Amino acid sequence: MVTPLLKSSRIRPARLAVAVLVAALAAGCQSRSPETTGSIGGISLPSFGRAQNPAVISRREVESLGEKYAGDQNDLRLALRYAQALRATDQKPQAVAVLQQAALRNPKNTAVLAAYGKSLSEVGRFQEASDVLQNAHTPARPDWRVLSAQGAVADQLGDNARAQAFYEAALKIQPDDPVILSNLGLSYALGRQLPQAEATLRRAAAQPRADVRVRQNLALVLGLQGKFADAETVARQDLSPDEAAANTAALRAFVAQPNSWKALKTADARAAKPVRRLAETPTE
């Protein structure tokens, strides 16, 4: 479903089948992460919704942060910056290791726990992520970013009803957020509640801050219902007519398979990265 995201706003038609299989109903944390997550047609998944673009930080910068971190692992701000840089350069297991140490040193710091839980979800350690995220905020002071991340993780664990409760709680704090709505729509789709998924994703796509990933998710859900003309119309908002047609053809072929839903679930279970977007937790 948890997030980072597409490296480009243009999707190669030949890759849609993979996108549909992996994104199509994978859950994921997607937290700007941690919000996450995702795009059902997300070719590059979400890591954390608005996570830093890999192109923005160089390997040398990551190495420099690593050297500083090695010299002072008790510097919490440095640890969080280093972990963010590692995530941004697709070094997610290393980011988990850094955040694990930060969490051990700061077991009550909710920002650290939120970042750690979201990173765990990015590497597929969903049950651990769920356990950590439940301590990343309190009922008295709920954090919509953490709630959204918890929803993405619950979807990955197959508990769609619980996931939807988390998203609804997040929306009470952050009304009409397109990322939360998109993840909620994906959750409905995972539960085969396609009309509800479509309605939620149309609401998400109508928001001013909705981006290509939200529209990809809407196009996928439309295709899963056999509304291929509508799906192509949505795809044309971000793709050329030829690309949109090719993507729709690939989607049509996938949906025509007798075991398409089983294939989606299998792809979801095997996905190395979550498809959803996560809301980023601000560093200290």
N, C-alpha and C positions, 0 to 999 in steps of 0.2 A: 502498500500500500504503500516510515518512515520512512532527512534528509539529510553528493550534491546533485546536481541536476543535469539537465541536458547541456552538453558542451556547445551545442549549436541550436538555434531555433529552427533549423531546417533538418528534416529527417529524410534519410535516404530510403526510397521506396523498398529497396531490396531487404532492408533491415526491419521492416514493419512486422513481419511474421515473428521475428525474435522478440520484438518489442511487445507484441500482443501476448506472446507466451510468458515472457518474464514480467512485464509490467502488468499485463492484463489482470491479474488480480492478485498480485502479490501485495502483501501489505507492507509494511515496512517502516520503519521509522524514517524516516524519511525524516527531524527536528530541525529547521532551518532547521535545521534540523532540529533537530529535534523536533520539528513540527511534523514535518515532514512530511518525505516523503512522498507524495509521490505522484508519479504519473503512470497511469495504467499503460500508456503507450510509451513509457519512459525508457528510452534507449539507454540513457545513462542514468542510473538512478540517483535518488535523492538521497541524499545523505542528509544534509540538513538544509532544508528548504532554502535558506538564503546563505548557505555556507559560502565561504570564500571561493571564488572562481580559481581553479587550478592555474589558469593563465596569469593570474595576478601575482603569484609568488613563485620565486625561482628556487631551484634545488639548493643553490648557494645560500639563499636566505634561510632555508630550512636547516641547513648544516650549521649556519651561524647561530641560530636559535638553539640548536642541539648542543653546541659547544657551551653556550651560556647556561643552559639547563644542567649540563653535566657538572658545571662548576658550582651550582647552587640549586639543588632540587627542592629546597624549602621555599623558594620564591613562587608563590601561588600564581601570581599574574603571569609570570614567565612560563610556568607549566601549562597554563591554559592557552597562552599564545602559541606555544610550541605544539601542543596537541591539535589546535586548530590548523596550524600550518601542515602538520602531518596528514590530517584529514583532507585538506585542500589539494594535496599532492598524492592522494590515493594510497597513503601509508596508514591505513586504518588500524591494523593490528598493533602497530607501534603507538598510535594515538591512544588505544585502549590501555596499553602498558603504562604510559605516562599518566593517564587519568586515574588508573587504579592506584598508583602510588600517591597521587594527590588526594584521592578519596581516603586512603588509609591514614594520611596525615591530617586530614580535615574532614572527619566523619560526619560532622553536622553542617557542613557548608552546602547549602542547597544548590548553589550554582555549579559547584564541582560535581555533586551527585547527578544533577541533570545532564551535564555534559558527558559524564561517565556512562550513565544509562543509555543515552542516545548513541554513544560510540559502540557500546556493547551490541545494540540492535543492528548497527551497520555491519557488524561482522557475523551476524546470525546467532548471537548468544541471547536469544529472546527471553528465556525464563530468567536469566540473570538480570537482563535489562529491566524486566518487570519488577523484580525484587528491589533493584536500586532506585528506580523511578518513583516507587511508592513512598520513598523517604525523601524525595527531592522537593517536596512542598507539603503543606499541612492543610487540613480541611478549613482551618481558620484563615489561612492565607494561600488559597489555591493559585497556581500559575497556569494560565491557559496553554503556554508552550509545553509544559510538562504533561498536562492533560491530553493534549493532542498526540504527544509522543507515546503516552500510555495507550491511547487508542490504536495507534499504528502497531505497537507491539502486541496488543491483544488480538488484533486481526491476524498477525503472523502466527500466533498461537492457536488460531482457529476459533476464538471466542468472539464472534462478530457482534453479538448482543452487548457484551461488556464494552467492546470497542466503541460501539455507537453511543453508549451512555457517556463515555469519556468525551467523545466529540461534542455531544450535546452540552455537556458541562462547560467545555471550552468555549462554545459559541455563546453561552450566557455572559461570559466575560469579554469575549471578542466577537461581537455580532457580525454576521455576514463576511467573516474572513474567508477569502477564496481558497486558501490552503486547507483550512479545517473543513470547509464544505466539500472540497474535492476529495479529501480523505474519507469523509463520511459517505460520499457517493460511492467510492470504491468499496467501502465496507458493505453497503447495501448490495452492490454487484456481486461481491463474494458470496453473499447469502442468497443470490439469485432473485433478489427483489429489484428487478431491472426497471420497472416503471418508477419506483421510488428513487433508484439510483439516477435515472435520467433527470427527474425533476430537481434533485439536489445538485447535480452537475450543471444543469442549465442555470440554476440560481448562482452557482459559483462562477460560471462563465460570464454572467451578466455584471459581475462586480468590476469596478474600474481597474483594480489591481490584478485581475485574472491574467494569467500568461498562457503561453503555448501548451504547457503541460496540462493545465486544466482543460483546455479545449481538446487535447489528445484523449484525455480520459472520457470526455463527453462523446467524442467520435467513436471510441471503442464500445461504449455502452450502447450507443445507437446501433452500431453494427451487430452487436450481440442480440439485438432484438429484430434484426433483419431490416432495419431502416438505413439501408446503404446510401440512398440518395441524400438523406439528411446528414449522414456521417461524412460524405464527400463534401457537402456544402460547408460543414464545420472545418474540415481539413484544409479547404481552400483559403481559409483566413490566414494560414501560415505557410502554405505550400503552393507551388505552381499548379496549374490545372493538370498537367501530366503527372506530377508527383502525387497529387491528391487522388487521381484516378488509379494510379498504380497501388497506392496504399489501400484504397478501398477494395481493389481486386484481391489483394492479398488477404485482407480481412474477410472478404466474402468466402474465399477458399478455406480459410481457417474455420470459420463458423460452420461451413458445410460438412466438416469432418464429423463422423458419428460420435466420437469421444472427445469433442472439443473442450467440454467442461472438465473432464478428467485431465486432459492435457494441461489446462490452465492451472489446476491444483498441483499437478506434478511439477510444472515449471515454477510455481510459487515456492514449493517445498525445496527445490534445488537451487533457487536463486541465491547467488552469492551476495547480492546487494538488495536492499529493500527498494520498493518502487515508490513508496510514498515520500512526501516531503515533510520535513520536520521544521519546527520553528526554532530558530537559533537562540541559544541561551547567551545573553550578553556576558562577555568576560569581565572579570572584576577589574 
